[in-house]
Amino acid sequence: MPTRLYLDHAATTPMLPPARAAMEQGLAHWANPSSLHAEGRAARAALEGARAAIRAAYRWPHELILTSGASEAIALALGRTQAESRLVAAVEHDAVLRAAPDAVRLPVDADGRIDLAVLEAELAALPAPALVAVQWGNSETGVLQPLRAVAERVKAAGGWLLVDAAQMPVGWGGDDAPQDVADLIALSGHKRGGPPGIGGLLVRDLAMLLPTGGQERGYRGGTENMPAALGFAAALAVPEALDAMAAMRARLDGAVRAMEGEVVADTAPRAPHIGSYRLPGLAAGAQLIRFDLAGIAVSAGSACSSGSMRPSHVLGAMGWDGAAAGEVVRVSFGHATTPADVERFITAWAAIAREVRARAGEAVGAA
């Protein structure tokens, strides 16, 4: 049997060895960082060292509230930012939509990019200050939002910008880097090779948030997870090969097009490590089973919604009908992904596509 191939890194990526080692060291010296005795003070020092390392990795000179993950960071930002209005893009992650069920939904174009004219009009009509939430790169399609253009409009209206950057590789730069334009940024440890159960909210100014007491300077309750914070910081110190990932995704895009498949948001700027692909004529669930039997793990949409196999709200907002959207799978890369892995996936895709076409031909012949 061939070794299994994991291409679902956007759902979670295996812990990197330095992250495991750092977490083990933290567990070996565990004490409550809020305790005043010597052991507690040592744990506090380790925690603050990890906090500083995470901030430095993301080039963030401001505040960092450590959380249990990006979902909690998003809920904290949407629930406690002192905003009069909330607006979210229609293609946001389920964690955003759950945390702000009454927020104004901002439409997107066929590529999944936010409609800036509608954003500007809504900001002018709603009470200020407004909190606007958009993803850096969509967790299903990889489509990148025009963050700088969004931020300019939000700032002009006296509002704040929250960016879900759970999928953002460390080292990402360019004009639309969230660190340069956002007021709040949600982070996830397990998406970047750190342990599960740790994430953070980067905050430009804590005065934006209502404190509730407890730990993290009064903005989060519960004992701080020092071992996981150490693992998160250690994972971020391992560079992500963004150029190599972009080249592999481009190779996969071209192969899917050549095999008469469809690349979702083919013309839009996309994250280097996430791609979504439609194989016409075969439901995503059936594709996942066939890939799994071939020893390949991929997904249909984001991990938080793919288990239900319900229609993708992301593709629906982009104008896809239910049948076509139900034939899309997501492929995502991580630290260990190689060009040979991509070729293996292409071979498996080709075999499934041939099967689908053969069945379609048989059905036509029988008719």
KOLSE-21116 format. One record per residue (C-alpha): residue in three letters; x, y, z. Coordinates in pm, 1 decimal. Each point is the difference from the previous one (the first is absolute). Layout:
! KOLSE-21116
node code: ala | px: X | py: Y | pz: Z
...
//
This chain:
! KOLSE-21116
node code: met | px: 0.0 | py: 0.0 | pz: 0.0
node code: pro | px: 135.3 | py: 348.1 | pz: -83.0
node code: thr | px: 67.6 | py: 246.9 | pz: 276.2
node code: arg | px: -300.0 | py: 219.5 | pz: 63.3
node code: leu | px: 15.6 | py: 351.8 | pz: -138.3
node code: tyr | px: -140.1 | py: 284.5 | pz: 208.4
node code: leu | px: -122.2 | py: 300.7 | pz: -200.8
node code: asp | px: -238.9 | py: 155.4 | pz: 251.8
node code: his | px: 235.7 | py: 239.6 | pz: 175.5
node code: ala | px: -254.3 | py: 283.3 | pz: -5.9
node code: ala | px: -208.0 | py: -205.4 | pz: 244.2
node code: thr | px: 296.2 | py: -69.7 | pz: 224.2
node code: thr | px: 364.1 | py: -74.0 | pz: -63.4
node code: pro | px: 214.9 | py: -250.2 | pz: 192.6
node code: met | px: 203.5 | py: 143.2 | pz: 284.4
node code: leu | px: 355.1 | py: 87.2 | pz: -95.2
node code: pro | px: 279.6 | py: -168.0 | pz: 198.1
node code: pro | px: 122.0 | py: 329.3 | pz: 155.2
node code: ala | px: -355.4 | py: 70.2 | pz: 116.9
node code: arg | px: -28.4 | py: -343.1 | pz: 163.1
node code: ala | px: 337.0 | py: 45.5 | pz: 170.0
node code: ala | px: -89.6 | py: 345.6 | pz: 130.3
node code: met | px: -336.0 | py: -121.1 | pz: 128.7
node code: glu | px: 162.8 | py: -296.6 | pz: 175.7
node code: gln | px: 243.5 | py: 238.9 | pz: 168.0
node code: gly | px: -289.9 | py: 212.4 | pz: 114.3
node code: leu | px: -182.1 | py: -301.6 | pz: 141.9
node code: ala | px: 315.7 | py: -103.9 | pz: 185.3
node code: his | px: 9.9 | py: 338.6 | pz: 175.3
node code: trp | px: -372.8 | py: 57.4 | pz: 27.5
node code: ala | px: -142.2 | py: 226.1 | pz: 267.8
node code: asn | px: -282.8 | py: 251.1 | pz: -1.8
node code: pro | px: 143.3 | py: 318.4 | pz: -155.6
node code: ser | px: -226.0 | py: 208.7 | pz: 224.0
node code: ser | px: 141.4 | py: -145.3 | pz: 322.4
node code: leu | px: 235.3 | py: 221.6 | pz: 197.7
node code: his | px: 243.9 | py: -267.7 | pz: 115.7
node code: ala | px: 330.0 | py: -67.3 | pz: -175.4
node code: glu | px: -142.9 | py: -274.5 | pz: -218.8
node code: gly | px: -285.2 | py: 223.8 | pz: -108.8
node code: arg | px: 236.3 | py: 284.8 | pz: -75.3
node code: ala | px: 214.4 | py: -229.4 | pz: -215.0
node code: ala | px: -308.9 | py: -114.2 | pz: -189.5
node code: arg | px: -102.7 | py: 363.8 | pz: -46.8
node code: ala | px: 342.2 | py: 83.6 | pz: -141.0
node code: ala | px: -26.2 | py: -286.7 | pz: -247.0
node code: leu | px: -351.5 | py: 105.8 | pz: -100.7
node code: glu | px: 102.6 | py: 360.7 | pz: -58.5
node code: gly | px: 300.3 | py: -115.7 | pz: -199.5
node code: ala | px: -232.8 | py: -199.1 | pz: -224.3
node code: arg | px: -233.9 | py: 296.6 | pz: -31.0
node code: ala | px: 287.4 | py: 223.9 | pz: -109.2
node code: ala | px: 118.1 | py: -260.7 | pz: -253.0
node code: ile | px: -348.2 | py: -32.7 | pz: -152.5
node code: arg | px: -34.1 | py: 376.9 | pz: -29.5
node code: ala | px: 343.3 | py: 22.9 | pz: -162.3
node code: ala | px: -78.7 | py: -279.8 | pz: -247.6
node code: tyr | px: -305.2 | py: 194.0 | pz: -117.4
node code: arg | px: 182.8 | py: 335.5 | pz: 5.1
node code: trp | px: -247.9 | py: 135.9 | pz: 254.4
node code: pro | px: 126.6 | py: 268.1 | pz: 243.2
node code: his | px: -332.4 | py: 27.4 | pz: 183.6
node code: glu | px: -198.7 | py: -231.0 | pz: 229.4
node code: leu | px: -63.4 | py: -375.6 | pz: -17.8
node code: ile | px: -276.8 | py: -175.2 | pz: 194.2
node code: leu | px: 63.5 | py: -374.1 | pz: 4.2
node code: thr | px: -311.6 | py: -211.2 | pz: -57.0
node code: ser | px: -97.3 | py: -363.2 | pz: -56.1
node code: gly | px: 3.5 | py: 55.8 | pz: -375.7
node code: ala | px: -119.6 | py: 222.7 | pz: -282.6
node code: ser | px: -368.4 | py: -70.4 | pz: 67.4
node code: glu | px: 25.6 | py: 135.9 | pz: 353.6
node code: ala | px: 205.5 | py: 295.4 | pz: -121.9
node code: ile | px: -269.7 | py: 80.5 | pz: -256.0
node code: ala | px: -277.4 | py: -30.8 | pz: 257.9
node code: leu | px: 193.1 | py: 222.9 | pz: 239.7
node code: ala | px: 51.3 | py: 268.0 | pz: -265.1
node code: leu | px: -354.5 | py: -4.8 | pz: -133.1
node code: gly | px: -155.5 | py: -22.7 | pz: 345.1
node code: arg | px: 206.1 | py: 249.1 | pz: 193.2
node code: thr | px: 118.9 | py: 266.5 | pz: -242.9
node code: gln | px: -180.7 | py: 323.1 | pz: 89.0
node code: ala | px: -158.1 | py: 39.5 | pz: -342.4
node code: glu | px: -347.7 | py: 125.0 | pz: -82.5
node code: ser | px: -29.5 | py: -206.1 | pz: -320.4
node code: arg | px: 144.7 | py: -324.4 | pz: -130.1
node code: leu | px: 53.6 | py: -99.0 | pz: -362.4
node code: val | px: 135.5 | py: -330.6 | pz: -127.6
node code: ala | px: 73.6 | py: -128.1 | pz: -348.3
node code: ala | px: -248.2 | py: -259.4 | pz: -124.2
node code: val | px: 286.0 | py: -249.0 | pz: -51.4
node code: glu | px: 131.1 | py: 10.6 | pz: 355.8
node code: his | px: 79.2 | py: -312.2 | pz: 201.7
node code: asp | px: -282.7 | py: -151.9 | pz: 201.7
node code: ala | px: 172.0 | py: 122.4 | pz: 318.4
node code: val | px: -61.2 | py: 360.3 | pz: -110.4
node code: leu | px: -358.6 | py: -60.0 | pz: -107.3
node code: arg | px: -80.3 | py: -173.1 | pz: 331.5
node code: ala | px: 162.0 | py: 276.0 | pz: 205.5
node code: ala | px: -184.7 | py: 278.9 | pz: -183.4
node code: pro | px: -332.1 | py: -144.3 | pz: -118.7
node code: asp | px: -161.3 | py: 344.1 | pz: -28.1
node code: ala | px: 286.8 | py: 168.5 | pz: -183.0
node code: val | px: -52.3 | py: 155.9 | pz: -341.6
node code: arg | px: 110.8 | py: -250.0 | pz: -267.1
node code: leu | px: 216.4 | py: 157.5 | pz: -268.0
node code: pro | px: -32.5 | py: -151.9 | pz: -349.1
node code: val | px: 294.9 | py: -119.2 | pz: -207.3
node code: asp | px: 64.5 | py: -26.6 | pz: -372.2
node code: ala | px: 31.2 | py: -321.1 | pz: -200.9
node code: asp | px: 360.6 | py: -35.3 | pz: 119.4
node code: gly | px: -103.1 | py: 25.3 | pz: 364.8
node code: arg | px: 146.1 | py: 347.5 | pz: 53.6
node code: ile | px: -191.4 | py: 252.0 | pz: 205.5
node code: asp | px: -211.0 | py: 261.9 | pz: -180.4
node code: leu | px: 175.0 | py: 321.5 | pz: 103.3
node code: ala | px: -280.5 | py: 226.5 | pz: -121.8
node code: val | px: -252.9 | py: -178.9 | pz: 220.1
node code: leu | px: 241.8 | py: 10.0 | pz: 293.4
node code: glu | px: 40.6 | py: 375.5 | pz: -39.6
node code: ala | px: -375.9 | py: 54.4 | pz: -24.4
node code: glu | px: -74.3 | py: -215.1 | pz: 304.6
node code: leu | px: 264.5 | py: 175.5 | pz: 207.3
node code: ala | px: -155.5 | py: 335.3 | pz: -89.5
node code: ala | px: -348.2 | py: -119.2 | pz: 96.9
node code: leu | px: 76.3 | py: -183.6 | pz: 325.9
node code: pro | px: 78.8 | py: 143.9 | pz: 344.4
node code: ala | px: 369.7 | py: 53.5 | pz: 65.0
node code: pro | px: 236.0 | py: -137.0 | pz: 103.3
node code: ala | px: -47.3 | py: -316.3 | pz: -203.7
node code: leu | px: 196.3 | py: -323.2 | pz: 30.2
node code: val | px: 60.4 | py: -167.6 | pz: -337.5
node code: ala | px: 112.8 | py: -364.5 | pz: -10.3
node code: val | px: 168.7 | py: -156.0 | pz: -304.1
node code: gln | px: 228.8 | py: -298.6 | pz: -50.8
node code: trp | px: 355.9 | py: 41.7 | pz: -121.5
node code: gly | px: -36.1 | py: -304.6 | pz: -225.1
node code: asn | px: -320.2 | py: -197.2 | pz: -25.7
node code: ser | px: 23.5 | py: -334.0 | pz: 174.7
node code: glu | px: -185.7 | py: -179.0 | pz: -280.9
node code: thr | px: 124.6 | py: 169.2 | pz: -316.5
node code: gly | px: 320.3 | py: 175.2 | pz: 106.5
node code: val | px: -125.6 | py: 327.5 | pz: -151.9
node code: leu | px: 179.0 | py: 302.3 | pz: 145.7
node code: gln | px: -201.6 | py: 305.3 | pz: 95.7
node code: pro | px: 118.0 | py: 351.7 | pz: -97.4
node code: leu | px: 77.3 | py: 83.7 | pz: 361.3
node code: arg | px: 165.9 | py: 334.5 | pz: -59.5
node code: ala | px: -294.2 | py: 128.2 | pz: -206.0
node code: val | px: -241.1 | py: -131.1 | pz: 264.5
node code: ala | px: 202.0 | py: 159.1 | pz: 280.7
node code: glu | px: 8.5 | py: 337.9 | pz: -174.6
node code: arg | px: -378.9 | py: 8.2 | pz: -14.9
node code: val | px: -43.0 | py: -124.8 | pz: 355.0
node code: lys | px: 246.3 | py: 256.1 | pz: 135.9
node code: ala | px: -162.8 | py: 283.1 | pz: -196.7
node code: ala | px: -331.3 | py: -88.1 | pz: 165.2
node code: gly | px: 157.1 | py: -4.8 | pz: 346.7
node code: gly | px: -27.9 | py: -378.4 | pz: 36.0
node code: trp | px: 224.0 | py: -294.0 | pz: 81.8
node code: leu | px: 113.5 | py: -296.4 | pz: -210.5
node code: leu | px: 10.3 | py: -356.6 | pz: 134.9
node code: val | px: 189.9 | py: -249.3 | pz: -216.0
node code: asp | px: -30.9 | py: -375.8 | pz: 37.4
node code: ala | px: 357.9 | py: -102.1 | pz: -77.5
node code: ala | px: -18.3 | py: -360.5 | pz: 119.9
node code: gln | px: 108.0 | py: -118.8 | pz: -346.0
node code: met | px: 273.4 | py: 260.6 | pz: -50.7
node code: pro | px: 352.6 | py: -143.9 | pz: -31.3
node code: val | px: 265.6 | py: 160.8 | pz: 214.9
node code: gly | px: 215.6 | py: 229.3 | pz: -209.5
node code: trp | px: -280.5 | py: 122.2 | pz: -223.7
node code: gly | px: 60.4 | py: 354.7 | pz: -121.1
node code: gly | px: -115.6 | py: 229.4 | pz: -275.5
node code: asp | px: -244.2 | py: 288.2 | pz: -8.3
node code: asp | px: -281.0 | py: -201.1 | pz: 156.3
node code: ala | px: 184.9 | py: -144.2 | pz: 299.9
node code: pro | px: -248.2 | py: 14.5 | pz: 290.9
node code: gln | px: 269.0 | py: 121.5 | pz: 238.7
node code: asp | px: 25.6 | py: 323.9 | pz: -195.1
node code: val | px: -369.8 | py: 85.6 | pz: -21.8
node code: ala | px: -210.6 | py: -184.2 | pz: 260.4
node code: asp | px: -102.6 | py: 102.3 | pz: 350.7
node code: leu | px: -65.5 | py: -356.1 | pz: 119.1
node code: ile | px: 137.8 | py: -327.0 | pz: -142.0
node code: ala | px: -111.2 | py: -351.2 | pz: 97.8
node code: leu | px: 269.3 | py: -271.0 | pz: 1.1
node code: ser | px: 2.7 | py: -378.9 | pz: 23.8
node code: gly | px: 284.1 | py: -218.9 | pz: 126.8
node code: his | px: -100.5 | py: -333.5 | pz: -149.8
node code: lys | px: -26.9 | py: 143.0 | pz: -351.9
node code: arg | px: 367.9 | py: 95.3 | pz: 10.4
node code: gly | px: 157.5 | py: -315.0 | pz: 142.1
node code: gly | px: -58.2 | py: 80.9 | pz: 365.9
node code: pro | px: -215.1 | py: -192.7 | pz: 246.3
node code: pro | px: -378.4 | py: 7.9 | pz: 9.6
node code: gly | px: -162.4 | py: 207.8 | pz: 270.6
node code: ile | px: 201.5 | py: 318.1 | pz: -47.2
node code: gly | px: -51.6 | py: 311.5 | pz: -207.6
node code: gly | px: -8.6 | py: 370.1 | pz: 49.9
node code: leu | px: -151.4 | py: 337.4 | pz: -69.7
node code: leu | px: 240.9 | py: 269.8 | pz: -109.1
node code: val | px: -139.7 | py: 333.3 | pz: 121.3
node code: arg | px: 118.8 | py: 341.0 | pz: -111.8
node code: asp | px: -158.4 | py: 178.2 | pz: 300.0
node code: leu | px: -151.0 | py: -180.2 | pz: 300.0
node code: ala | px: -229.3 | py: 298.0 | pz: 55.8
node code: met | px: -211.1 | py: -135.0 | pz: -287.7
node code: leu | px: -101.1 | py: -298.9 | pz: 214.5
node code: leu | px: -217.7 | py: -29.5 | pz: 308.2
node code: pro | px: 189.5 | py: -190.3 | pz: 272.2
node code: thr | px: -178.0 | py: -269.0 | pz: 199.3
node code: gly | px: 254.1 | py: -82.7 | pz: 268.3
node code: gly | px: 214.6 | py: -308.9 | pz: 40.4
node code: gln | px: 326.2 | py: -74.5 | pz: -175.4
node code: glu | px: 164.7 | py: 154.5 | pz: -307.1
node code: arg | px: -7.7 | py: 347.3 | pz: 154.5
node code: gly | px: -369.1 | py: -41.2 | pz: 75.2
node code: tyr | px: -113.4 | py: -88.9 | pz: -351.9
node code: arg | px: -28.2 | py: -379.3 | pz: 35.4
node code: gly | px: -81.9 | py: -235.7 | pz: 282.8
node code: gly | px: 173.5 | py: -328.9 | pz: 74.1
node code: thr | px: 349.1 | py: -124.3 | pz: 76.6
node code: glu | px: 248.3 | py: 91.4 | pz: -271.4
node code: asn | px: 117.5 | py: -290.4 | pz: -218.5
node code: met | px: 373.3 | py: 57.1 | pz: 28.4
node code: pro | px: 114.0 | py: -331.6 | pz: -158.9
node code: ala | px: -218.4 | py: 54.4 | pz: -307.5
node code: ala | px: 117.5 | py: 361.2 | pz: -30.7
node code: leu | px: 359.1 | py: -122.9 | pz: -5.4
node code: gly | px: -91.2 | py: -249.6 | pz: -272.1
node code: phe | px: -175.2 | py: 268.2 | pz: -205.6
node code: ala | px: 300.0 | py: 231.9 | pz: 22.6
node code: ala | px: 240.5 | py: -277.9 | pz: -98.4
node code: ala | px: -211.9 | py: -92.8 | pz: -302.7
node code: leu | px: 1.1 | py: 358.3 | pz: -124.7
node code: ala | px: 380.4 | py: -1.0 | pz: 1.0
node code: val | px: -1.1 | py: -260.6 | pz: -279.6
node code: pro | px: -21.5 | py: 180.5 | pz: -337.7
node code: glu | px: -280.5 | py: -94.3 | pz: -237.8
node code: ala | px: 109.1 | py: -58.2 | pz: -360.8
node code: leu | px: -251.2 | py: 234.4 | pz: -160.6
node code: asp | px: 159.8 | py: 12.5 | pz: -345.3
node code: ala | px: 19.2 | py: -378.8 | pz: -16.6
node code: met | px: -362.6 | py: -30.2 | pz: 110.4
node code: ala | px: -111.7 | py: 252.1 | pz: -261.1
node code: ala | px: 185.1 | py: -192.8 | pz: -270.1
node code: met | px: -162.8 | py: -327.5 | pz: 107.9
node code: arg | px: -344.3 | py: 156.6 | pz: 2.7
node code: ala | px: 59.4 | py: 146.2 | pz: -345.8
node code: arg | px: 99.5 | py: -345.8 | pz: -123.8
node code: leu | px: -318.1 | py: -148.2 | pz: 146.5
node code: asp | px: -213.1 | py: 279.3 | pz: -146.4
node code: gly | px: 138.7 | py: -67.5 | pz: -347.2
node code: ala | px: -48.1 | py: -375.4 | pz: 27.2
node code: val | px: -361.8 | py: 33.9 | pz: 110.6
node code: arg | px: -75.5 | py: 236.7 | pz: -287.0
node code: ala | px: 166.1 | py: -240.1 | pz: -245.3
node code: met | px: -222.2 | py: -282.0 | pz: 127.5
node code: glu | px: -315.5 | py: 208.9 | pz: -55.7
node code: gly | px: -43.7 | py: 73.3 | pz: 368.5
node code: glu | px: -70.0 | py: 345.0 | pz: 138.2
node code: val | px: 225.3 | py: 211.2 | pz: 220.2
node code: val | px: -208.2 | py: 204.7 | pz: 241.5
node code: ala | px: 72.5 | py: 374.3 | pz: -23.6
node code: asp | px: 266.4 | py: -69.7 | pz: -261.1
node code: thr | px: 59.4 | py: 367.7 | pz: -78.8
node code: ala | px: 4.7 | py: 131.6 | pz: 357.4
node code: pro | px: 308.2 | py: 49.3 | pz: 217.6
node code: arg | px: 17.2 | py: -303.6 | pz: 227.7
node code: ala | px: 198.7 | py: -134.5 | pz: 291.1
node code: pro | px: 297.4 | py: -206.7 | pz: -116.1
node code: his | px: -103.4 | py: -312.0 | pz: 192.7
node code: ile | px: -377.3 | py: -33.2 | pz: -59.7
node code: gly | px: -187.2 | py: -96.0 | pz: -315.3
node code: ser | px: -356.2 | py: -116.0 | pz: -70.6
node code: tyr | px: -87.8 | py: -212.4 | pz: -300.0
node code: arg | px: -320.5 | py: -124.2 | pz: -161.0
node code: leu | px: -22.0 | py: -339.1 | pz: -165.0
node code: pro | px: -325.6 | py: 23.0 | pz: -199.0
node code: gly | px: -226.9 | py: -299.2 | pz: 28.0
node code: leu | px: 108.1 | py: -133.6 | pz: 340.9
node code: ala | px: -112.8 | py: 125.3 | pz: 339.1
node code: ala | px: 268.4 | py: 118.1 | pz: 239.9
node code: gly | px: -88.3 | py: -270.2 | pz: 251.3
node code: ala | px: 55.8 | py: -269.9 | pz: -259.2
node code: gln | px: 329.1 | py: 162.9 | pz: -99.7
node code: leu | px: 119.5 | py: 4.1 | pz: 360.0
node code: ile | px: -69.7 | py: -373.0 | pz: 31.1
node code: arg | px: 190.5 | py: -77.8 | pz: -319.5
node code: phe | px: 297.0 | py: 214.3 | pz: 101.5
node code: asp | px: -2.5 | py: -156.3 | pz: 346.8
node code: leu | px: 4.9 | py: -349.2 | pz: -153.1
node code: ala | px: 299.5 | py: 116.4 | pz: -203.2
node code: gly | px: 169.0 | py: 101.9 | pz: 325.0
node code: ile | px: -49.2 | py: 375.2 | pz: -44.9
node code: ala | px: -165.5 | py: 230.7 | pz: 254.1
node code: val | px: -173.2 | py: 310.5 | pz: -135.5
node code: ser | px: -320.0 | py: 176.8 | pz: 105.4
node code: ala | px: -316.0 | py: 164.4 | pz: -126.9
node code: gly | px: -3.7 | py: 354.6 | pz: 135.0
node code: ser | px: 121.5 | py: 108.8 | pz: 343.2
node code: ala | px: 42.1 | py: -262.1 | pz: 270.8
node code: cys | px: -264.0 | py: 163.3 | pz: 219.1
node code: ser | px: -270.0 | py: -56.4 | pz: -262.9
node code: ser | px: 120.9 | py: -280.9 | pz: -227.3
node code: gly | px: -104.6 | py: -271.5 | pz: 242.3
node code: ser | px: -363.5 | py: 90.8 | pz: -57.7
node code: met | px: 46.9 | py: 1.3 | pz: -381.3
node code: arg | px: -251.1 | py: 285.2 | pz: -20.2
node code: pro | px: 24.1 | py: 238.0 | pz: -298.1
node code: ser | px: 286.2 | py: 246.0 | pz: 27.9
node code: his | px: -120.9 | py: 347.8 | pz: 95.6
node code: val | px: 327.9 | py: 130.6 | pz: -141.8
node code: leu | px: -60.9 | py: -135.2 | pz: -349.2
node code: gly | px: -365.7 | py: 99.4 | pz: 24.2
node code: ala | px: 99.5 | py: 360.6 | pz: 72.6
node code: met | px: 226.3 | py: -14.1 | pz: -306.3
node code: gly | px: -295.8 | py: -93.7 | pz: -218.9
node code: trp | px: 50.0 | py: -375.8 | pz: -27.5
node code: asp | px: -311.7 | py: -214.2 | pz: -21.3
node code: gly | px: -41.3 | py: -283.4 | pz: 247.7
node code: ala | px: 78.0 | py: -281.9 | pz: -242.1
node code: ala | px: 328.3 | py: 149.6 | pz: -122.3
node code: ala | px: 105.3 | py: 106.2 | pz: 350.0
node code: gly | px: -63.1 | py: -353.8 | pz: 117.4
node code: glu | px: 271.7 | py: -128.6 | pz: -236.3
node code: val | px: 285.8 | py: 207.3 | pz: 147.2
node code: val | px: 282.2 | py: -129.5 | pz: 220.1
node code: arg | px: 276.7 | py: 193.1 | pz: 171.3
node code: val | px: 369.9 | py: -85.0 | pz: -15.8
node code: ser | px: 239.9 | py: 171.8 | pz: 239.3
node code: phe | px: 375.1 | py: -23.2 | pz: 54.9
node code: gly | px: 224.6 | py: 7.4 | pz: 305.6
node code: his | px: 366.3 | py: -4.7 | pz: 99.1
node code: ala | px: 51.0 | py: -359.5 | pz: -114.7
node code: thr | px: -182.5 | py: 17.1 | pz: -334.7
node code: thr | px: 221.7 | py: -73.6 | pz: -301.4
node code: pro | px: -41.5 | py: 24.3 | pz: -378.4
node code: ala | px: -13.7 | py: -381.5 | pz: -4.8
node code: asp | px: -303.0 | py: 17.4 | pz: 228.8
node code: val | px: -173.0 | py: 232.0 | pz: -244.2
node code: glu | px: 76.2 | py: -235.5 | pz: -288.6
node code: arg | px: -148.1 | py: -289.0 | pz: 197.2
node code: phe | px: -318.4 | py: 199.0 | pz: 56.5
node code: ile | px: -16.7 | py: 91.8 | pz: -370.5
node code: thr | px: 30.9 | py: -367.7 | pz: -93.4
node code: ala | px: -284.6 | py: -89.8 | pz: 237.3
node code: trp | px: -214.7 | py: 285.7 | pz: -133.1
node code: ala | px: 60.0 | py: -117.1 | pz: -357.7
node code: ala | px: -109.2 | py: -353.9 | pz: 85.1
node code: ile | px: -320.6 | py: 122.8 | pz: 165.2
node code: ala | px: -71.8 | py: 237.5 | pz: -289.5
node code: arg | px: 39.1 | py: -285.6 | pz: -250.4
node code: glu | px: -243.8 | py: -208.1 | pz: 202.1
node code: val | px: -254.2 | py: 282.3 | pz: 2.8
node code: arg | px: 31.5 | py: 58.8 | pz: -374.3
node code: ala | px: -29.8 | py: -372.5 | pz: -72.7
node code: arg | px: -319.0 | py: -24.6 | pz: 201.2
node code: ala | px: -140.0 | py: 307.7 | pz: -169.8
node code: gly | px: 77.9 | py: -154.9 | pz: -339.1
node code: glu | px: -172.4 | py: -324.5 | pz: 99.7
node code: ala | px: -305.5 | py: 192.9 | pz: 111.7
node code: val | px: -15.8 | py: 185.2 | pz: -332.2
node code: gly | px: 37.8 | py: -324.7 | pz: -191.7
node code: ala | px: -276.1 | py: -167.9 | pz: 200.8
node code: ala | px: -233.5 | py: 290.8 | pz: -70.3
//
